[in-house]
Structures are given as C-alpha cells and as structure tokens.
Amino acid sequence: MTVRLAELLAELSARGVTLAPEGTYLSVTPRSALTPDLLARIRDLKSEILAELAAPAARPFHFPTATVTPAERAALVAIAVHPGLRLPDLAATTHLQRTTLDRALATLRRRREIAIAADGTCHLLVH
C-alpha cells in the first residue's frame, strides 16, 4: 500500500466512509462525507483502492463507530502512515501538545485501537 493510499484511507475512515468494490466500480458511502478534493483523490487512486479491497483479507473499509476527536484522528493517521512510530516522534509528527496527545492515546488504548509496546513504538490494532 502506498503512502498516498494509506493517507486517503485514514482520512476516509476518520469521516466514517465505507468503501466496497462492485465489479469495476467503487461503492462509497455516505457520499455526503466527501469533499470535492476527497472525491478527486478517490478517482485518482481508484485502481489501487480496488486492488487493496480485492486482497484476500479485504473487507469494506470503515472506521469504528466511536466519536473521534481531532487529536485522536491525528494520532491514528500518523500511526497508520508510519507504523512503529515512537512516542516522541508521534508528538513531533502530529504537532500536538504532549498532554493532548497523551489523552488521545489513552482513549485509543482504552478502545483497543492502538497498542504501545514496551520500547515505546505505536501500532494500530486490527479487529
């Protein structure tokens, strides 16, 4: 998966968008969550999205139904784009104050969306 695709999927998931293949077409719901820029990016990466969804473990891509704060979204996107990112680097990448980031990470850990290893690396958890 390319970085551009990972960033797009993370942004779509943060908006609660579900993607599903329908032959050579791509079903995107809800359309109301899309901006013209997002729609253009989806069109540009359509073949990559379809290939990703066609992978054996693929299923419609969606974000959990929990409400996500901007800080939580920033942390999730950074961890998705940079797997294994360490906590100090995560703070620098997200440009969040450390207390705000710590609160967001605590919530994400409690919801079992991320894990922080003993060496301080952050990882998304797939359910």
GISUL-V853417 format. One record per residue. RES is the residue in one letter. PSI is psi in whole degrees, -180 to 180 (none if undefined). Layout:
RES	PSI
RES	PSI
//
This chain:
M	132
T	162
V	-42
R	-42
L	-44
A	-42
E	-43
L	-47
L	-38
A	-42
E	-42
L	-42
S	-37
A	-25
R	0
G	23
V	136
T	133
L	135
A	137
P	142
E	83
G	-124
T	2
Y	166
L	120
S	126
V	118
T	144
P	141
R	-27
S	-18
A	-4
L	139
T	164
P	-37
D	-46
L	-42
L	-41
A	-41
R	-38
I	-45
R	-42
D	-36
L	15
K	-46
S	-38
E	-40
I	-47
L	-40
A	-42
E	-42
L	-24
A	-10
A	151
P	-38
A	5
A	147
R	168
P	134
F	121
H	163
F	147
P	156
T	-7
A	147
T	134
V	128
T	162
P	-37
A	-42
E	-42
R	-45
A	-43
A	-44
L	-44
V	-45
A	-42
I	-36
A	-40
V	-32
H	75
P	140
G	14
L	137
R	156
L	-48
P	-37
D	-33
L	-42
A	-43
A	-38
T	-40
T	-17
H	30
L	149
Q	148
R	-39
T	-40
T	-44
L	-43
D	-41
R	-45
A	-45
L	-38
A	-43
T	-45
L	-37
R	-42
R	-38
R	2
R	41
E	-24
I	164
A	145
I	116
A	167
A	-30
D	4
G	7
T	144
C	140
H	142
L	145
L	132
V	126
H	none
//
